[in-house]
Structure formats: C-alpha cells, structure tokens
Amino acid sequence: YLIYHATNGIKSWIESSNKTVKPD
C-alpha cells in the first residue's frame, strides 16, 4: 500500500509539474 501510495503521489506530482512547466 505504501509503495502504491508513493507511486501515485509521484505520478500526480510529475503531472502537475508538466502542466506548470512545459519543457520544449
């Protein structure tokens, strides 16, 4: 559960980062 939760959190963090900063 902890691993799944951590992976989910990282995934959301990456998604939000990509939306905020778009490296072209």
mmCIF entry with sequence, helices, sheets and N, C-alpha, C, O atoms, coordinates in Angstrom:
data_MODEL
# 
_entry.id   MODEL 
# 
_entity.id                         1 
_entity.type                       polymer 
_entity.pdbx_number_of_molecules   1 
# 
_entity_poly.entity_id                      1 
_entity_poly.type                           'polypeptide(L)' 
_entity_poly.nstd_linkage                   no 
_entity_poly.nstd_monomer                   no 
_entity_poly.pdbx_seq_one_letter_code       YLIYHATNGIKSWIESSNKTVKPD 
_entity_poly.pdbx_seq_one_letter_code_can   YLIYHATNGIKSWIESSNKTVKPD 
_entity_poly.pdbx_strand_id                 A 
# 
loop_
_entity_poly_seq.entity_id 
_entity_poly_seq.num 
_entity_poly_seq.mon_id 
_entity_poly_seq.hetero 
1 1  TYR n 
1 2  LEU n 
1 3  ILE n 
1 4  TYR n 
1 5  HIS n 
1 6  ALA n 
1 7  THR n 
1 8  ASN n 
1 9  GLY n 
1 10 ILE n 
1 11 LYS n 
1 12 SER n 
1 13 TRP n 
1 14 ILE n 
1 15 GLU n 
1 16 SER n 
1 17 SER n 
1 18 ASN n 
1 19 LYS n 
1 20 THR n 
1 21 VAL n 
1 22 LYS n 
1 23 PRO n 
1 24 ASP n 
# 
_struct_asym.id          A 
_struct_asym.entity_id   1 
# 
_struct_conf.conf_type_id            HELX_P 
_struct_conf.id                      HELX_P1 
_struct_conf.pdbx_PDB_helix_id       AA1 
_struct_conf.beg_label_comp_id       LEU 
_struct_conf.beg_label_asym_id       A 
_struct_conf.beg_label_seq_id        2 
_struct_conf.pdbx_beg_PDB_ins_code   ? 
_struct_conf.end_label_comp_id       THR 
_struct_conf.end_label_asym_id       A 
_struct_conf.end_label_seq_id        20 
_struct_conf.pdbx_end_PDB_ins_code   ? 
_struct_conf.beg_auth_comp_id        LEU 
_struct_conf.beg_auth_asym_id        A 
_struct_conf.beg_auth_seq_id         2 
_struct_conf.end_auth_comp_id        THR 
_struct_conf.end_auth_asym_id        A 
_struct_conf.end_auth_seq_id         20 
_struct_conf.pdbx_PDB_helix_class    1 
_struct_conf.details                 ? 
_struct_conf.pdbx_PDB_helix_length   19 
# 
_struct_conf_type.id          HELX_P 
_struct_conf_type.criteria    ? 
_struct_conf_type.reference   ? 
# 
loop_
_atom_site.group_PDB 
_atom_site.id 
_atom_site.type_symbol 
_atom_site.label_atom_id 
_atom_site.label_alt_id 
_atom_site.label_comp_id 
_atom_site.label_asym_id 
_atom_site.label_entity_id 
_atom_site.label_seq_id 
_atom_site.pdbx_PDB_ins_code 
_atom_site.Cartn_x 
_atom_site.Cartn_y 
_atom_site.Cartn_z 
_atom_site.occupancy 
_atom_site.B_iso_or_equiv 
_atom_site.pdbx_formal_charge 
_atom_site.auth_seq_id 
_atom_site.auth_comp_id 
_atom_site.auth_asym_id 
_atom_site.auth_atom_id 
_atom_site.pdbx_PDB_model_num 
ATOM 1  N N  . TYR A 1 1  ? 0.845  -1.211 0.000   1.00 0.00 ? 1  TYR A N  1 
ATOM 2  C CA . TYR A 1 1  ? 0.000  0.000  0.000   1.00 0.00 ? 1  TYR A CA 1 
ATOM 3  C C  . TYR A 1 1  ? 0.875  1.254  0.000   1.00 0.00 ? 1  TYR A C  1 
ATOM 4  O O  . TYR A 1 1  ? 0.611  2.201  -0.740  1.00 0.00 ? 1  TYR A O  1 
ATOM 5  N N  . LEU A 1 2  ? 1.902  1.252  0.823   1.00 0.00 ? 2  LEU A N  1 
ATOM 6  C CA . LEU A 1 2  ? 2.777  2.428  0.886   1.00 0.00 ? 2  LEU A CA 1 
ATOM 7  C C  . LEU A 1 2  ? 3.425  2.676  -0.471  1.00 0.00 ? 2  LEU A C  1 
ATOM 8  O O  . LEU A 1 2  ? 3.516  3.813  -0.933  1.00 0.00 ? 2  LEU A O  1 
ATOM 9  N N  . ILE A 1 3  ? 3.874  1.588  -1.102  1.00 0.00 ? 3  ILE A N  1 
ATOM 10 C CA . ILE A 1 3  ? 4.540  1.741  -2.406  1.00 0.00 ? 3  ILE A CA 1 
ATOM 11 C C  . ILE A 1 3  ? 3.551  2.312  -3.424  1.00 0.00 ? 3  ILE A C  1 
ATOM 12 O O  . ILE A 1 3  ? 3.886  3.212  -4.193  1.00 0.00 ? 3  ILE A O  1 
ATOM 13 N N  . TYR A 1 4  ? 2.329  1.775  -3.418  1.00 0.00 ? 4  TYR A N  1 
ATOM 14 C CA . TYR A 1 4  ? 1.316  2.251  -4.366  1.00 0.00 ? 4  TYR A CA 1 
ATOM 15 C C  . TYR A 1 4  ? 1.007  3.721  -4.099  1.00 0.00 ? 4  TYR A C  1 
ATOM 16 O O  . TYR A 1 4  ? 0.894  4.517  -5.031  1.00 0.00 ? 4  TYR A O  1 
ATOM 17 N N  . HIS A 1 5  ? 0.875  4.072  -2.841  1.00 0.00 ? 5  HIS A N  1 
ATOM 18 C CA . HIS A 1 5  ? 0.551  5.448  -2.481  1.00 0.00 ? 5  HIS A CA 1 
ATOM 19 C C  . HIS A 1 5  ? 1.688  6.383  -2.906  1.00 0.00 ? 5  HIS A C  1 
ATOM 20 O O  . HIS A 1 5  ? 1.440  7.464  -3.440  1.00 0.00 ? 5  HIS A O  1 
ATOM 21 N N  . ALA A 1 6  ? 2.915  5.970  -2.672  1.00 0.00 ? 6  ALA A N  1 
ATOM 22 C CA . ALA A 1 6  ? 4.073  6.798  -3.034  1.00 0.00 ? 6  ALA A CA 1 
ATOM 23 C C  . ALA A 1 6  ? 4.129  6.967  -4.551  1.00 0.00 ? 6  ALA A C  1 
ATOM 24 O O  . ALA A 1 6  ? 4.360  8.068  -5.051  1.00 0.00 ? 6  ALA A O  1 
ATOM 25 N N  . THR A 1 7  ? 3.915  5.867  -5.281  1.00 0.00 ? 7  THR A N  1 
ATOM 26 C CA . THR A 1 7  ? 3.962  5.944  -6.746  1.00 0.00 ? 7  THR A CA 1 
ATOM 27 C C  . THR A 1 7  ? 2.863  6.862  -7.252  1.00 0.00 ? 7  THR A C  1 
ATOM 28 O O  . THR A 1 7  ? 3.081  7.656  -8.167  1.00 0.00 ? 7  THR A O  1 
ATOM 29 N N  . ASN A 1 8  ? 1.684  6.754  -6.657  1.00 0.00 ? 8  ASN A N  1 
ATOM 30 C CA . ASN A 1 8  ? 0.563  7.599  -7.075  1.00 0.00 ? 8  ASN A CA 1 
ATOM 31 C C  . ASN A 1 8  ? 0.886  9.070  -6.806  1.00 0.00 ? 8  ASN A C  1 
ATOM 32 O O  . ASN A 1 8  ? 0.587  9.937  -7.627  1.00 0.00 ? 8  ASN A O  1 
ATOM 33 N N  . GLY A 1 9  ? 1.486  9.338  -5.671  1.00 0.00 ? 9  GLY A N  1 
ATOM 34 C CA . GLY A 1 9  ? 1.834  10.711 -5.320  1.00 0.00 ? 9  GLY A CA 1 
ATOM 35 C C  . GLY A 1 9  ? 2.858  11.274 -6.294  1.00 0.00 ? 9  GLY A C  1 
ATOM 36 O O  . GLY A 1 9  ? 2.736  12.411 -6.751  1.00 0.00 ? 9  GLY A O  1 
ATOM 37 N N  . ILE A 1 10 ? 3.870  10.469 -6.608  1.00 0.00 ? 10 ILE A N  1 
ATOM 38 C CA . ILE A 1 10 ? 4.916  10.912 -7.535  1.00 0.00 ? 10 ILE A CA 1 
ATOM 39 C C  . ILE A 1 10 ? 4.306  11.166 -8.909  1.00 0.00 ? 10 ILE A C  1 
ATOM 40 O O  . ILE A 1 10 ? 4.637  12.144 -9.579  1.00 0.00 ? 10 ILE A O  1 
ATOM 41 N N  . LYS A 1 11 ? 3.407  10.268 -9.317  1.00 0.00 ? 11 LYS A N  1 
ATOM 42 C CA . LYS A 1 11 ? 2.780  10.421 -10.639 1.00 0.00 ? 11 LYS A CA 1 
ATOM 43 C C  . LYS A 1 11 ? 2.009  11.738 -10.698 1.00 0.00 ? 11 LYS A C  1 
ATOM 44 O O  . LYS A 1 11 ? 2.099  12.475 -11.680 1.00 0.00 ? 11 LYS A O  1 
ATOM 45 N N  . SER A 1 12 ? 1.251  12.026 -9.642  1.00 0.00 ? 12 SER A N  1 
ATOM 46 C CA . SER A 1 12 ? 0.469  13.267 -9.607  1.00 0.00 ? 12 SER A CA 1 
ATOM 47 C C  . SER A 1 12 ? 1.406  14.473 -9.602  1.00 0.00 ? 12 SER A C  1 
ATOM 48 O O  . SER A 1 12 ? 1.135  15.483 -10.252 1.00 0.00 ? 12 SER A O  1 
ATOM 49 N N  . TRP A 1 13 ? 2.518  14.358 -8.858  1.00 0.00 ? 13 TRP A N  1 
ATOM 50 C CA . TRP A 1 13 ? 3.471  15.462 -8.775  1.00 0.00 ? 13 TRP A CA 1 
ATOM 51 C C  . TRP A 1 13 ? 4.077  15.742 -10.146 1.00 0.00 ? 13 TRP A C  1 
ATOM 52 O O  . TRP A 1 13 ? 4.225  16.896 -10.549 1.00 0.00 ? 13 TRP A O  1 
ATOM 53 N N  . ILE A 1 14 ? 4.424  14.665 -10.856 1.00 0.00 ? 14 ILE A N  1 
ATOM 54 C CA . ILE A 1 14 ? 5.008  14.823 -12.191 1.00 0.00 ? 14 ILE A CA 1 
ATOM 55 C C  . ILE A 1 14 ? 3.986  15.448 -13.132 1.00 0.00 ? 14 ILE A C  1 
ATOM 56 O O  . ILE A 1 14 ? 4.318  16.334 -13.920 1.00 0.00 ? 14 ILE A O  1 
ATOM 57 N N  . GLU A 1 15 ? 2.745  14.987 -13.047 1.00 0.00 ? 15 GLU A N  1 
ATOM 58 C CA . GLU A 1 15 ? 1.706  15.531 -13.929 1.00 0.00 ? 15 GLU A CA 1 
ATOM 59 C C  . GLU A 1 15 ? 1.517  17.025 -13.680 1.00 0.00 ? 15 GLU A C  1 
ATOM 60 O O  . GLU A 1 15 ? 1.435  17.807 -14.627 1.00 0.00 ? 15 GLU A O  1 
ATOM 61 N N  . SER A 1 16 ? 1.449  17.420 -12.420 1.00 0.00 ? 16 SER A N  1 
ATOM 62 C CA . SER A 1 16 ? 1.259  18.830 -12.088 1.00 0.00 ? 16 SER A CA 1 
ATOM 63 C C  . SER A 1 16 ? 2.477  19.638 -12.530 1.00 0.00 ? 16 SER A C  1 
ATOM 64 O O  . SER A 1 16 ? 2.343  20.775 -12.983 1.00 0.00 ? 16 SER A O  1 
ATOM 65 N N  . SER A 1 17 ? 3.669  19.046 -12.396 1.00 0.00 ? 17 SER A N  1 
ATOM 66 C CA . SER A 1 17 ? 4.891  19.739 -12.804 1.00 0.00 ? 17 SER A CA 1 
ATOM 67 C C  . SER A 1 17 ? 4.882  19.946 -14.312 1.00 0.00 ? 17 SER A C  1 
ATOM 68 O O  . SER A 1 17 ? 5.253  21.013 -14.800 1.00 0.00 ? 17 SER A O  1 
ATOM 69 N N  . ASN A 1 18 ? 4.458  18.923 -15.046 1.00 0.00 ? 18 ASN A N  1 
ATOM 70 C CA . ASN A 1 18 ? 4.419  19.031 -16.505 1.00 0.00 ? 18 ASN A CA 1 
ATOM 71 C C  . ASN A 1 18 ? 3.414  20.090 -16.940 1.00 0.00 ? 18 ASN A C  1 
ATOM 72 O O  . ASN A 1 18 ? 3.645  20.811 -17.910 1.00 0.00 ? 18 ASN A O  1 
ATOM 73 N N  . LYS A 1 19 ? 2.301  20.181 -16.225 1.00 0.00 ? 19 LYS A N  1 
ATOM 74 C CA . LYS A 1 19 ? 1.284  21.168 -16.574 1.00 0.00 ? 19 LYS A CA 1 
ATOM 75 C C  . LYS A 1 19 ? 1.785  22.578 -16.267 1.00 0.00 ? 19 LYS A C  1 
ATOM 76 O O  . LYS A 1 19 ? 1.522  23.516 -17.020 1.00 0.00 ? 19 LYS A O  1 
ATOM 77 N N  . THR A 1 20 ? 2.508  22.720 -15.160 1.00 0.00 ? 20 THR A N  1 
ATOM 78 C CA . THR A 1 20 ? 3.005  24.040 -14.775 1.00 0.00 ? 20 THR A CA 1 
ATOM 79 C C  . THR A 1 20 ? 4.183  24.444 -15.650 1.00 0.00 ? 20 THR A C  1 
ATOM 80 O O  . THR A 1 20 ? 4.213  25.554 -16.183 1.00 0.00 ? 20 THR A O  1 
ATOM 81 N N  . VAL A 1 21 ? 5.158  23.544 -15.801 1.00 0.00 ? 21 VAL A N  1 
ATOM 82 C CA . VAL A 1 21 ? 6.351  23.839 -16.600 1.00 0.00 ? 21 VAL A CA 1 
ATOM 83 C C  . VAL A 1 21 ? 6.414  22.886 -17.783 1.00 0.00 ? 21 VAL A C  1 
ATOM 84 O O  . VAL A 1 21 ? 6.510  21.672 -17.607 1.00 0.00 ? 21 VAL A O  1 
ATOM 85 N N  . LYS A 1 22 ? 6.359  23.441 -18.990 1.00 0.00 ? 22 LYS A N  1 
ATOM 86 C CA . LYS A 1 22 ? 6.406  22.589 -20.187 1.00 0.00 ? 22 LYS A CA 1 
ATOM 87 C C  . LYS A 1 22 ? 7.738  22.775 -20.910 1.00 0.00 ? 22 LYS A C  1 
ATOM 88 O O  . LYS A 1 22 ? 7.904  23.733 -21.664 1.00 0.00 ? 22 LYS A O  1 
ATOM 89 N N  . PRO A 1 23 ? 8.682  21.870 -20.687 1.00 0.00 ? 23 PRO A N  1 
ATOM 90 C CA . PRO A 1 23 ? 9.985  21.947 -21.371 1.00 0.00 ? 23 PRO A CA 1 
ATOM 91 C C  . PRO A 1 23 ? 9.860  21.517 -22.831 1.00 0.00 ? 23 PRO A C  1 
ATOM 92 O O  . PRO A 1 23 ? 9.544  20.360 -23.110 1.00 0.00 ? 23 PRO A O  1 
ATOM 93 N N  . ASP A 1 24 ? 10.099 22.423 -23.746 1.00 0.00 ? 24 ASP A N  1 
ATOM 94 C CA . ASP A 1 24 ? 10.005 22.075 -25.166 1.00 0.00 ? 24 ASP A CA 1 
ATOM 95 C C  . ASP A 1 24 ? 11.369 21.712 -25.724 1.00 0.00 ? 24 ASP A C  1 
ATOM 96 O O  . ASP A 1 24 ? 11.486 21.390 -26.907 1.00 0.00 ? 24 ASP A O  1 
# 
